[in-house]
Amino acid sequence: MVTGKNSMQELFGSMVFNEDRMREWLSPAAYQTWKQCVTDGTSLDIATANEIAEAMKQWALDKGATHYTHWFQPMTGATAEKHDSFIAPSEGGRVIMEFSGKELVKGEPDASSFPSGGLRATFEARGYTAWDPTSFAFVKNGSLYIPTIFCSYGGQALDKKTPLLRSMDEVSRQAIRILRLFGDNETRRVTAQVGAEQEYFLVDKELYDQRKDLKLTGRTLFGNKPPRGQELEDHYFGQLKPRVAEFMADLDNELWRVGVLSKTKHNEAAPAQHEMAPIYTDANAACDQNQLAMELMKTVADRHGFHCLIHEKPYAGVNGSGKHDNWSLATDTGKNLFKPGSTPRQNAQFLLFLAAFVKGVDEYPETLRVTVASAGNDHRLGALEAPPAIISIFLGDELNRVVESIINGTSYKGDGKRSLQVGVDVLPAIPQDNTDRNRTSPMAFTGNKFEFRMLGSSQSISGPNIALNTIMAQELKEFADRLEKSKNFQKDLQKLLKEVFTEHQRIIFNGNGYAESWINEEAKERGLPNLVSTADALPHYASPKNVKLYTENNIYTEEELKARAYIHMETYNATIEIEARTMIDMIDHDILPAASAYAADLVDRAAGKKEAGLAAKYETNLAKKLSDVTDKLAAANDTLARDMERIPEDVEKAMAFIHKTILNDMERARELADQLEAKTDAEYWPFPSYSELLFSE
């Protein structure tokens, strides 16, 4: 446990080969070459790569590393790593420690063993990893981890990092075009900034090991509602229990060692639910660090006798876990492009970037929706502090009045002294916390950034940020194409802002996203899509509009995009099929035998009472109820098993069938199983109840 300012400063990033370490371990020439590679996108020559590799190896050996691994993010949504030792044979049966620039820059894992969506045949095994010099290497568990991209033999992206880097480059290019129009000739790079708040549950590991559903699927497939859930609202921000506090302190230390900017920790709304929030950083690092955080949460939890659940809905009836993605754009000169300014130029610039975001979200809501579509997230969206599936933007009262004044051509008086005329007068300062938070909004402006609240807790944040970057790049490109031809910039800018906010005002909604009037009436009248489930959303993944968006911005090829659509459908189908098979197994081998045994014992007790001349109404009636529900559950389980045999082979048809039929079968089976749990003596029930799981900390 670290204490004190100096100890903390020494701990943070101590296992990271960061810029300070590169400056320390490399020659000035090699350091400058690497720096130019990062800022300008130039390639590294082999001599520089060799010097960096040697320095990285020596530093890693000093930190206790014996192996290195190219750490990449395949389309599984997790990370992958193959570890090779530094040792090489030497004379006399000895070994030396070697690591070359070639080994640093390039690796060759088996590409056929990862999801490719048809991009690679099974017999076409060759794939490549390539070092991402913009993401720092680190040491963990005795290995040097080198963040890399992952591509096929033919160069197709098979990972989540490659398109993210492409999208960051493209949004930077288009943002700089806009900045030049406002006289900014200093900015060389605009970087997408991200802070991903991570929610999770902790459960006692001994109880977790007794739940086959938790172990195989990450969520409980059964569980009768406990007498107490989150009704008292006393867990949120409540005092940390000692065991949980120790876990969180240990987690912070582990995260800080590898440079993850873990800032905030607290209890969330549901019992046994918690949150970790990092400090804002660039999107590439944020995505890497969030993957690392999820991995460390599980390993640290295990040390403290917990299992960390990152599934979106491990328990029915209480809050699910999301991952709020705070997104913005910042210049390399330190300016946040979504922060309202106090000068005419800054005001107009902010409003133009805001207009681009509003237009993009309104034009591509399906694009954003599919990036958060998963079997787990379907259980979470639409209630208990999770936003609905309908995409809308919350601006808050103050900023909404600014937008309305532009649409209506009227003056805006924020403080009673100044009026808004875009680019001419000073926009009254908009405080960062100028409005209440809206927990029901999928996309909320929070002063200097947008909070995309729809992400599921277990997913990689790369997909949503690729979409945000690409959409923003597309809109900025359209604006730049138009304004660069302008003869009267101020006049054409005002015309553009009014036009955009007027045409896309429908996407702005500051009300209650849970209200039936919004979901069933107003959103429908506005023409906003309501893709309730993953099965509704995923067919839009490779729609002509999406293909055009991503290919024209050079983020994906059409082949890469269609492959991803296939992978996501395949993953959805496999996830629910595993859940269904687990449910069938638990019903057959655990629940039905337990309920039947209890019913039989009740019958024996009733018989004993009757022999003694006593009434046995309770035992007889309960045994009958248990028997009736047991028979219904057995029949429902048989139906589920038969329908599993009917799943079509075609992936899209299978997805539709699973959503329509298999999920309904599972819901019916669960309903009956939970009725049995409510009536069965706890001594007979084969696994821990919700009360035990939720209050085991």
C-alpha positions in Angstrom: 0.0 0.0 0.0 1.5 3.3 -1.0 1.2 6.4 1.2 2.5 9.9 0.8 3.1 12.2 -2.2 6.5 10.9 -3.1 5.6 7.3 -2.8 2.6 7.8 -5.1 4.7 9.7 -7.7 7.2 6.9 -7.7 4.5 4.2 -8.0 2.5 5.7 -10.8 3.7 4.4 -14.2 6.6 2.6 -12.6 6.0 -0.4 -14.8 5.5 1.6 -18.0 8.1 2.4 -20.6 6.7 5.9 -21.0 8.0 9.0 -22.6 10.2 9.9 -19.6 11.8 6.4 -19.7 12.4 6.7 -23.5 14.1 10.0 -23.0 16.2 8.4 -20.3 17.1 5.2 -22.0 17.4 6.3 -25.7 19.9 8.4 -27.4 18.6 12.0 -28.3 18.5 11.0 -32.0 16.5 7.9 -31.4 14.1 9.7 -29.0 13.5 12.4 -31.5 12.9 9.9 -34.3 10.3 8.1 -32.1 8.7 11.5 -31.2 8.4 12.4 -34.9 6.9 9.0 -35.6 4.2 9.6 -33.1 3.4 13.3 -34.0 3.8 13.1 -37.8 3.1 9.5 -38.5 6.6 8.9 -40.0 8.0 5.3 -40.1 10.9 4.1 -37.9 14.1 3.0 -39.5 15.5 -0.4 -38.4 18.4 1.1 -36.6 16.1 3.2 -34.4 13.8 0.2 -33.8 16.8 -1.9 -32.7 17.9 0.8 -30.3 14.4 1.1 -28.8 14.1 -2.7 -28.6 17.4 -3.0 -26.7 16.5 -0.2 -24.3 13.0 -1.6 -23.8 14.5 -5.0 -23.1 17.0 -3.8 -20.6 14.5 -1.7 -18.8 12.0 -4.7 -18.7 14.7 -7.0 -17.4 15.4 -4.6 -14.6 11.7 -4.8 -13.8 11.8 -8.6 -13.5 10.5 -9.4 -16.9 11.7 -12.7 -18.6 9.2 -12.6 -21.6 7.7 -10.2 -24.0 4.3 -10.3 -25.7 2.5 -8.5 -28.5 -0.7 -7.4 -26.7 -3.6 -6.9 -29.1 -7.3 -6.6 -29.2 -9.0 -9.2 -31.6 -12.7 -9.1 -32.4 -13.5 -11.3 -29.3 -13.8 -8.0 -27.4 -11.0 -9.2 -25.0 -7.3 -9.0 -25.4 -4.8 -11.6 -26.6 -1.2 -12.3 -25.9 1.4 -14.9 -26.8 4.5 -14.8 -24.6 8.1 -15.4 -25.8 11.1 -15.4 -23.6 14.1 -13.1 -24.2 16.5 -16.0 -24.0 18.6 -17.2 -26.9 21.1 -20.0 -27.0 24.8 -19.2 -26.5 28.1 -21.1 -26.5 28.7 -23.7 -23.7 25.0 -24.4 -23.2 24.4 -20.9 -21.8 21.8 -18.3 -22.8 21.8 -14.6 -23.6 18.9 -12.2 -23.5 17.9 -11.0 -27.0 15.2 -8.7 -28.3 15.6 -7.1 -31.7 13.8 -4.2 -33.5 12.3 -6.7 -35.8 10.7 -8.6 -32.9 9.5 -5.3 -31.4 7.9 -4.1 -34.5 6.3 -7.3 -35.9 4.9 -10.5 -34.6 3.0 -13.4 -36.2 0.2 -15.0 -34.2 -2.2 -17.6 -35.7 -4.9 -15.5 -37.4 -7.2 -18.4 -38.1 -7.9 -18.9 -34.4 -9.6 -15.5 -33.9 -12.9 -14.3 -35.3 -12.5 -12.9 -38.8 -16.1 -12.8 -40.1 -15.0 -14.7 -43.2 -11.9 -12.5 -43.9 -9.7 -15.6 -43.3 -10.3 -19.2 -44.0 -9.3 -21.8 -41.4 -6.4 -23.0 -43.5 -5.1 -19.4 -44.0 -3.4 -19.1 -40.7 -0.9 -16.3 -41.1 -1.6 -13.0 -39.4 0.6 -10.1 -38.1 0.9 -7.9 -35.1 2.6 -4.6 -35.5 3.8 -2.3 -32.7 1.7 0.8 -32.0 4.4 3.3 -31.1 1.7 5.8 -29.8 0.8 3.4 -26.9 3.4 2.7 -24.2 4.7 -0.8 -23.4 4.5 -2.0 -19.8 5.5 -4.9 -17.6 3.0 -7.1 -15.9 3.4 -10.6 -14.4 6.9 -11.0 -15.6 6.3 -10.1 -19.2 6.9 -6.9 -21.3 3.5 -6.1 -22.9 3.8 -4.3 -26.3 0.5 -2.8 -27.5 0.0 -3.8 -31.2 -2.4 -3.8 -34.0 -3.5 -7.2 -35.5 -4.1 -7.7 -39.2 -4.4 -10.6 -41.7 -1.8 -11.7 -44.3 -3.7 -9.6 -46.8 -3.6 -6.5 -44.6 -7.3 -6.5 -43.4 -7.8 -5.3 -39.9 -8.7 -8.1 -37.6 -8.7 -6.0 -34.4 -10.3 -3.0 -32.7 -7.2 -0.8 -32.4 -6.5 -0.4 -36.2 -9.8 1.2 -37.1 -9.6 3.3 -33.9 -6.3 4.7 -34.9 -7.6 5.4 -38.4 -10.6 7.2 -37.0 -8.5 9.3 -34.7 -6.3 10.3 -37.7 -9.3 11.2 -39.8 -11.1 13.3 -37.2 -7.9 15.2 -36.6 -7.4 16.0 -40.3 -10.9 17.3 -40.6 -10.9 19.3 -37.3 -7.7 21.0 -38.4 -9.3 22.2 -41.6 -12.0 23.8 -39.5 -9.5 25.4 -37.1 -7.6 26.9 -40.0 -10.8 28.7 -41.0 -10.9 30.3 -37.6 -7.3 31.5 -37.9 -5.7 28.7 -35.8 -2.4 28.0 -37.6 -0.7 26.5 -34.5 -2.6 23.3 -34.0 -0.9 20.3 -35.7 -3.0 17.5 -34.1 -6.5 17.2 -32.7 -7.0 14.2 -30.5 -10.2 12.4 -29.4 -10.2 12.4 -25.6 -12.0 9.7 -23.7 -12.8 8.8 -20.1 -14.6 5.5 -19.6 -16.4 5.1 -16.2 -16.4 1.3 -15.4 -19.2 -0.3 -13.3 -19.0 -3.8 -11.9 -20.3 -6.1 -9.2 -18.4 -8.1 -6.6 -19.6 -11.5 -5.4 -18.0 -13.8 -2.8 -15.9 -16.3 -4.7 -17.2 -19.3 -2.8 -20.8 -18.4 -3.7 -19.8 -17.6 -7.3 -18.3 -21.1 -7.6 -21.6 -22.6 -6.6 -23.5 -20.9 -9.5 -23.0 -22.7 -12.8 -24.8 -19.9 -14.6 -22.4 -17.2 -13.3 -19.4 -19.3 -14.1 -20.5 -20.2 -17.7 -22.4 -17.1 -18.8 -21.4 -14.2 -16.4 -25.0 -13.7 -15.3 -27.6 -15.4 -13.2 -30.2 -17.2 -15.3 -32.4 -17.8 -12.3 -33.0 -16.0 -9.1 -36.2 -15.2 -7.2 -36.5 -11.5 -6.2 -34.9 -11.1 -2.7 -36.8 -9.4 0.2 -34.4 -6.5 -0.1 -32.8 -5.1 -3.2 -31.9 -1.4 -3.8 -35.2 0.0 -2.5 -33.6 1.9 0.4 -31.2 3.7 -2.0 -28.6 3.4 0.8 -25.8 1.7 -1.2 -25.0 4.5 -3.6 -22.0 6.4 -2.4 -22.3 4.6 0.9 -19.5 3.7 3.2 -17.2 1.1 1.7 -17.1 -2.2 3.6 -13.6 -3.0 4.8 -13.1 -6.0 2.5 -14.3 -4.0 -0.5 -12.1 -1.0 0.5 -9.1 -3.3 0.6 -9.9 -4.6 -2.9 -10.3 -1.1 -4.3 -7.0 0.1 -2.7 -5.2 -2.9 -4.1 -6.8 -2.4 -7.5 -5.7 1.3 -7.5 -2.1 0.3 -6.8 -2.1 -2.2 -9.7 -3.7 0.2 -12.1 -1.3 3.1 -11.1 1.7 0.8 -11.6 0.8 0.3 -15.3 -0.2 4.0 -15.8 -3.9 3.7 -15.7 -5.3 7.0 -14.4 -7.7 5.5 -11.8 -9.2 8.6 -10.1 -12.6 7.8 -8.5 -14.0 4.8 -6.7 -17.4 4.4 -5.0 -20.4 2.2 -4.3 -23.0 2.2 -7.1 -26.8 2.1 -6.7 -27.3 -1.7 -6.5 -26.0 -3.8 -3.6 -22.5 -5.2 -4.3 -22.2 -2.8 -7.3 -19.2 -0.4 -7.6 -17.6 2.0 -10.0 -14.1 3.0 -11.1 -13.6 6.2 -13.1 -10.3 7.3 -14.7 -9.0 10.7 -15.7 -9.6 11.7 -19.2 -6.9 10.7 -21.8 -6.5 10.2 -25.5 -8.9 7.7 -27.0 -6.2 5.1 -27.9 -4.7 5.0 -24.4 -8.2 5.1 -22.9 -9.2 2.0 -24.8 -6.0 0.1 -23.9 -6.3 1.1 -20.3 -9.9 0.1 -20.0 -9.1 -3.4 -21.3 -6.3 -3.5 -18.8 -8.6 -2.3 -16.0 -11.1 -5.1 -16.7 -8.4 -7.7 -16.6 -6.9 -6.4 -13.4 -10.3 -6.1 -11.7 -10.7 -9.8 -12.1 -7.2 -10.8 -10.9 -7.2 -8.4 -7.9 -10.8 -9.5 -6.9 -9.6 -13.1 -6.9 -6.8 -12.2 -4.4 -9.5 -10.8 -2.0 -11.8 -13.8 -2.2 -14.2 -12.1 -4.7 -15.2 -12.6 -8.3 -15.6 -9.5 -10.3 -18.7 -9.5 -12.5 -18.5 -7.2 -15.5 -21.7 -8.5 -17.2 -24.3 -5.8 -18.0 -27.0 -7.5 -16.0 -25.8 -10.2 -13.6 -28.9 -9.9 -11.5 -32.5 -9.2 -12.6 -34.4 -6.5 -10.8 -31.5 -4.3 -9.8 -29.3 -1.8 -11.7 -27.2 -3.2 -14.5 -23.7 -2.1 -15.2 -22.8 0.3 -17.9 -19.7 2.1 -19.1 -20.2 5.9 -19.6 -17.9 7.0 -22.4 -17.0 10.7 -21.9 -15.8 11.9 -25.3 -14.4 15.2 -26.6 -11.8 16.7 -28.9 -8.7 18.5 -27.8 -5.8 20.3 -29.7 -2.2 19.6 -29.1 -2.0 23.2 -27.8 -4.3 22.2 -24.9 -7.7 23.5 -26.0 -10.9 21.6 -25.6 -13.0 22.1 -28.7 -16.2 21.4 -26.8 -15.6 24.0 -24.2 -17.6 27.2 -24.8 -15.3 30.2 -25.0 -15.4 33.8 -24.0 -14.3 35.5 -27.3 -16.3 35.8 -30.5 -13.9 33.5 -32.4 -14.1 30.8 -29.7 -17.9 31.1 -29.4 -18.5 30.5 -33.1 -15.9 27.7 -33.2 -17.5 25.9 -30.3 -21.0 26.3 -31.9 -19.7 24.9 -35.2 -18.2 21.8 -33.5 -21.5 21.4 -31.5 -23.5 21.7 -34.8 -21.3 19.0 -36.4 -21.9 16.7 -33.4 -25.7 17.3 -33.4 -25.9 16.7 -37.1 -23.8 13.6 -37.0 -25.8 12.0 -34.2 -29.1 12.8 -36.0 -27.9 11.4 -39.3 -26.2 8.3 -37.9 -28.2 7.1 -34.9 -28.2 3.5 -36.2 -24.4 3.6 -36.4 -24.1 4.6 -32.8 -26.8 2.1 -31.7 -25.1 -0.9 -33.2 -21.8 -0.1 -31.4 -23.5 -0.8 -28.1 -25.6 -3.8 -29.2 -25.0 -7.0 -27.3 -27.0 -9.8 -25.7 -25.9 -8.5 -22.3 -26.8 -4.9 -22.9 -30.3 -5.9 -24.1 -31.1 -6.7 -20.5 -29.9 -3.3 -19.3 -31.1 -0.6 -21.6 -34.3 1.2 -20.9 -34.6 1.3 -17.1 -32.8 1.6 -13.8 -30.5 4.5 -14.7 -29.6 3.0 -18.2 -30.7 5.1 -21.1 -33.3 3.8 -23.6 -32.5 2.4 -27.1 -33.7 5.6 -28.7 -30.7 7.9 -29.5 -31.1 11.5 -28.5 -28.9 14.4 -27.2 -29.3 16.2 -23.9 -27.9 19.7 -24.1 -29.3 21.2 -20.9 -31.4 24.3 -20.6 -28.7 27.0 -21.1 -27.2 25.5 -24.3 -30.6 24.6 -25.6 -31.7 28.2 -25.4 -28.6 29.2 -27.3 -29.5 26.7 -30.1 -33.1 27.9 -30.1 -31.9 31.5 -30.5 -29.9 30.6 -33.5 -32.8 28.7 -35.1 -35.2 31.5 -34.4 -32.8 34.3 -35.3 -33.5 36.0 -31.9 -31.0 37.5 -29.4 -29.8 35.3 -26.5 -29.3 36.9 -23.2 -27.6 34.5 -20.8 -26.7 37.0 -18.1 -29.0 39.9 -18.9 -26.1 41.9 -20.4 -24.9 40.4 -23.6 -26.7 39.2 -26.7 -25.6 36.4 -29.1 -24.8 37.2 -32.7 -22.5 34.4 -33.8 -19.0 35.5 -34.4 -19.8 39.2 -33.6 -20.8 39.5 -30.0 -19.6 37.6 -27.0 -21.5 34.5 -26.1 -22.2 34.7 -22.4 -20.0 32.1 -20.6 -21.8 28.8 -20.2 -20.8 27.3 -16.9 -19.6 23.7 -17.0 -22.3 22.6 -14.6 -25.0 24.8 -16.0 -27.8 22.2 -15.8 -28.8 19.0 -14.0 -27.6 15.7 -15.2 -30.0 13.5 -17.2 -29.5 9.8 -16.4 -32.1 8.8 -19.0 -30.2 10.4 -21.9 -28.1 8.3 -24.2 -25.9 11.3 -25.1 -25.6 14.1 -22.6 -23.5 17.3 -22.9 -21.7 17.8 -19.6 -20.1 21.2 -19.9 -17.1 20.4 -22.2 -17.7 16.9 -23.4 -20.5 14.4 -24.4 -21.2 11.5 -22.2 -22.3 8.4 -24.3 -24.2 6.4 -21.6 -25.3 3.4 -23.6 -22.2 1.3 -23.5 -22.3 -2.0 -21.8 -19.9 -2.7 -18.9 -18.2 -5.7 -20.5 -17.6 -4.3 -24.0 -14.5 -2.8 -25.5 -14.9 1.0 -25.8 -13.2 1.0 -29.2 -16.3 0.5 -31.3 -18.3 3.4 -29.9 -15.3 5.8 -30.1 -14.6 4.7 -33.7 -18.2 5.6 -34.5 -18.0 9.0 -32.7 -14.7 9.9 -34.4 -15.9 8.9 -37.8 -19.3 10.6 -37.6 -17.6 13.8 -36.4 -15.0 13.6 -39.2 -17.7 13.2 -41.8 -19.6 16.3 -40.6 -16.5 18.4 -40.2 -15.4 17.5 -43.7 -18.8 18.6 -45.1 -18.6 21.8 -43.2 -15.0 22.5 -44.3 -15.8 21.7 -48.0 -18.6 24.3 -47.8 -16.9 27.0 -45.7 -13.5 26.9 -47.5 -15.3 28.2 -50.6 -17.0 31.0 -48.7 -16.6 34.6 -49.8 -18.1 35.9 -46.6 -17.1 33.6 -43.8 -19.1 35.1 -40.9 -22.3 35.4 -42.9 -22.0 31.8 -44.3 -21.1 30.5 -40.9 -24.2 32.0 -39.4 -26.3 30.6 -42.2 -24.8 27.1 -41.8 -25.4 27.1 -38.0 -29.0 28.1 -38.4 -29.6 25.6 -41.2 -28.0 22.7 -39.2 -29.7 23.3 -35.9 -33.0 23.8 -37.6 -32.8 20.6 -39.7 -31.5 18.5 -36.8 -33.3 19.9 -33.8 -35.4 16.7 -33.5 -32.4 14.8 -32.0 -32.2 17.3 -29.0 -34.4 16.1 -26.1 -34.0 17.3 -22.5 -36.8 15.4 -21.0 -37.4 12.0 -19.4 -36.1 9.2 -21.7 -38.1 6.6 -19.8 -41.5 8.4 -20.3 -43.9 6.3 -22.3 -45.0 9.5 -24.1 -41.5 9.9 -25.4 -40.9 6.3 -26.4 -44.3 5.6 -27.9 -45.3 9.0 -29.2 -42.9 11.9 -29.4 -39.8 10.1 -30.5 -41.8 8.3 -33.1 -43.3 11.5 -34.3 -39.8 13.0 -34.7 -38.8 10.0 -36.8 -36.1 8.7 -34.4 -35.4 5.0 -34.7 -36.1 2.7 -31.8 -33.9 -0.3 -32.2 -35.0 -2.0 -29.0 -32.8 -5.1 -29.2 -29.6 -6.3 -30.7 -31.5 -8.3 -33.2 -33.2 -5.1 -34.3 -29.9 -3.2 -34.4 -27.3 -5.4 -36.0 -28.8 -5.7 -39.5 -28.0 -1.9 -39.7 -24.2 -2.6 -39.1 -23.3 -3.0 -42.7 -26.2 -1.0 -44.2 -25.4 1.0 -47.4 -25.3 4.2 -45.3 -22.8 2.7 -42.9 -20.7 1.3 -45.6 -20.5 4.7 -47.3 -19.7 6.5 -44.0 -16.8 4.2 -43.1 -15.3 3.5 -46.5 -15.3 7.1 -47.6 -13.5 8.1 -44.4 -11.0 5.2 -44.8 -11.9 3.6 -41.5 -13.0 0.2 -42.8 -13.2 -1.4 -46.2 -16.6 -2.8 -47.1 -15.2 -6.2 -46.6 -13.9 -5.4 -43.1 -17.3 -3.8 -42.1 -19.3 -6.8 -43.3 -17.0 -9.1 -41.5 -17.6 -7.2 -38.2 -21.4 -7.3 -38.7 -21.1 -11.1 -39.1 -18.9 -11.5 -36.0 -21.3 -9.5 -33.9 -24.3 -11.5 -35.0 -22.4 -14.7 -34.5 -21.4 -13.6 -31.0 -25.0 -12.7 -30.1 -26.2 -16.1 -31.2 -23.4 -18.0 -29.5 -24.0 -16.0 -26.2 -27.6 -16.9 -26.0 -27.2 -20.5 -27.1 -24.7 -21.0 -24.3 -27.1 -19.4 -21.8 -29.9 -21.6 -23.1 -27.9 -24.8 -22.9 -26.7 -23.8 -19.4 -30.4 -23.2 -18.4 -31.5 -26.6 -19.7 -28.7 -28.3 -17.8 -29.4 -26.5 -14.5 -33.1 -27.2 -14.7 -32.6 -30.9 -15.5 -29.8 -31.6 -13.0 -30.3 -29.1 -10.2 -33.7 -27.4 -10.0 -36.2 -30.1 -10.9 -34.5 -32.7 -8.7 -34.4 -30.2 -5.8 -38.0 -29.2 -6.0 -39.1 -32.8 -6.6 -37.2 -34.0 -3.5 -38.7 -31.3 -1.4 -42.2 -32.1 -2.6 -41.6 -35.8 -1.9 -40.5 -35.0 1.6 -43.6 -32.9 2.1 -45.8 -35.8 1.0 -44.0 -38.0 3.6 -44.5 -35.4 6.3 -48.1 -35.2 5.4 -48.5 -38.9 5.6 -46.8 -39.0 9.0 -49.1 -36.3 10.3 -52.2 -38.1 9.1 -51.1 -41.3 10.8 -50.8 -39.3 14.0 -54.3 -37.9 13.5 -53.0 -34.4 12.7 -54.0 -32.1 9.8 -51.5 -31.8 7.0 -53.1 -29.1 4.8 -50.0 -27.0 4.5 -47.7 -29.9 3.4 -50.3 -31.3 1.1 -51.2 -28.0 -0.6 -47.5 -26.9 -1.0 -46.5 -30.3 -2.4 -49.3 -30.0 -4.9 -48.2 -26.5 -5.9 -44.6 -27.6 -6.3 -45.6 -30.7 -8.3 -47.7 -28.5 -10.7 -45.0 -26.0 -11.2 -42.4 -28.7 -11.6 -44.4 -30.4 -14.3 -44.8 -27.0 -16.1 -41.1 -26.3 -15.8 -40.2 -29.7 -17.2 -42.4 -29.1 -20.1 -41.0 -25.6 -20.7 -37.5 -27.0 -20.5 -38.4 -29.6 -23.1 -39.8 -26.8 -25.4 -36.6 -24.8 -25.0 -34.5 -27.9 -25.9 -36.6 -28.7 -29.0 -36.5 -25.1 -30.2 -32.7 -25.1 -29.8 -32.6 -27.8 -32.4 -34.6 -25.6 -34.8 -32.1 -22.7 -34.9 -31.4 -21.9 -38.6 -27.8 -22.2 -39.9 -27.9 -18.8 -41.5 -26.5 -16.3 -39.0 -29.0 -13.5 -39.6 -32.0 -15.9 -39.6 -30.6 -17.6 -36.5 -30.4 -14.2 -34.7 -34.0 -13.4 -35.5 -35.2 -16.9 -34.4 -33.2 -16.7 -31.2 -34.6 -13.3 -30.4 -38.2 -14.2 -31.1 -38.3 -17.8 -29.9 -35.4 -18.9 -27.7 -35.5 -15.8 -25.5 -39.2 -16.3 -24.9 -38.7 -19.9 -24.0 -35.9 -18.9 -21.6 -38.1 -16.2 -20.0 -40.9 -18.7 -19.4 -38.6 -21.3 -17.9 -37.0 -18.8 -15.6 -40.4 -17.5 -14.4 -41.4 -21.1 -13.4 -38.0 -21.9 -11.9 -38.1 -18.7 -9.8 -41.6 -19.7 -8.6 -40.1 -23.0 -7.4 -37.3 -21.2 -5.6 -39.9 -19.1 -3.7 -41.6 -22.2 -2.5 -38.7 -24.6 -1.9 -37.0 -24.9 1.4 -33.6 -23.2 1.3 -31.9 -26.4 2.4 -33.0 -28.1 -0.7 -32.3 -25.3 -3.2 -29.1 -26.2 -5.1 -27.4 -22.9 -5.3 -27.0 -19.5 -3.5 -30.0 -17.2 -3.6 -30.0 -13.5 -4.6 -30.0 -12.5 -1.0 -26.8 -14.3 -0.4 -25.2 -13.1 -3.7 -26.1 -9.4 -3.4 -25.2 -9.1 0.3 -22.1 -11.3 0.5 -19.5 -8.5 0.8 
